[in-house]
Amino acid sequence: MKNKKTILIPIFSIIIVVILVGLYFINSETKYSAENVLRDVNFSAEEPSVELKKIDYEAEELFIPIKLTDKTQQELIKAFEKSKFKKDNSVTISQDCQMVMTLNRGYYMFLDLDKKGILVQDSDGSFEEFVI
């Protein structure tokens, strides 16, 4: 089981980095920057971090933490900052991963790896759907 986790962690990290970088390269009519998606964000905040958890509906614990190195966290933040998004209502709450990006405050989102989408939680608790 432990061996399986050590294999899954780098795979999930690479998939997420590829998805977030892919956001930057996809063209669409209306594109949103990371600043539009994460309202009042400050990417220059001190001690930024990323928490990533795999969602497993059949496991004993719903959220399974994925360990990320500091370097990987910083790469994810930079990729997200440079990405472009478009709104898409087909993204649903039953996602693959939960990500908390802590910058000037915590930004909660769910990742849908199949649809290359994210659900970003607003300060009022509602969610906005975007795809890369």
N, C-alpha and C positions, 0 to 999 in steps of 0.2 A: 504494500500500500504506500509506504514511504517512497519507494523507488518510482512508483507511478506519479506521485506528486512532483518529484524532482524533474520528471520529464514534461509534465503538463505546464509547469510554471513558465519555462522559457518559451514553449509553444504559444501559450496565451499572450505572453508579453509581445512576442513577435507579431502575432495576429493583430493585436490592438494597435501597435505602432504602425503597421501597414495600413490598417483601416483609417487611423487618424491622419496619416500622411496622405492617403488617398483622398480625403476630404478636400485637400488643397487643390488637387488636380482635376476634379470633376467640374464640368461646366454646367451651368443651369441659368435660367432666366433671372431669378432673384436669388442672389447669394447673400448669406449672412456671415459676418466675421465672427470670430470667437468673442469679441467684445459685445456683439449683438446678442449672441446666444447666452453668454454669462453676463448678466447685467451688473454694472458697477465693478467689473473685474479689474484687478490690478496685477498684471503679470510680473511686475517688479517687486512684489511683496517679499519680505524676508522669510526665509525658511519655508519655501513652498514644498508641498508633498502630495503624493497620490496614494490612495488606498484602493486596492482592487480586490473584489470578492466575486468568485464564481457562484452562480445561483444553481443549486441542485435541488430540485423539487422532490427527489426520491431519497435523498440522504437524511441522516438524523438531524444535521444542522443545515438550514436553508442556505446560509451564506458561508462559503468556504474561502478563507483568506488566501490570496496569492501573494507571495513575497516578491517585492520589487526592490532592486538595488537603487541606491540614490541616483546613480547615473541614468538608469532606466526611467525613474520618476521624472527627472529633469528633461529627458528626451521626449517623454509623453507630453509634458507641459508645453515644450517648444513646438512640437508637432500640432498640438491642439491650438496653440496661439496662431499658427500660420495657416490653419485650415479654413476652408469655406464650407458653408452648410446651406441646405435648402429645406424649407418646411415640408413635412410629409406626414399626413395623418394616418398612414398605414402602420406606423410603429406602435407596438402595444406594450403594456406594462410587464408582460411575462417575458422577460429578457434573459440573456445569457450571463451578464455580469453587472455588478453594481460598482460604480466608481465614485469616489469622493476626492475631488481636487481641492486642496486647501491652499488658498492664495491669501488674499486679504480677508477672506471668509471661506467657509466650506461650501462647495458647489456639488450638489448631489445629482447623479445621473445614472441611468440604466443603459446598457449597451446591448444592441441586437446585432450580433455578428453576421447573421444570414442576410438581413436587410441593410446592413451597414448603417444602422440608425442609432440615434441616441434619444432618450427622454431626459430632458433637463428639468429639474424641479425649480419652480419659481419661489420667491420669498413668501408668497401667499399659500404655498403648498400644492398648487396645481402644476401640471407638467406640459411642456411644449415638446413637440416631436420634430426632429430634424434627421436628415440623411446626409451622408458624405457625398 
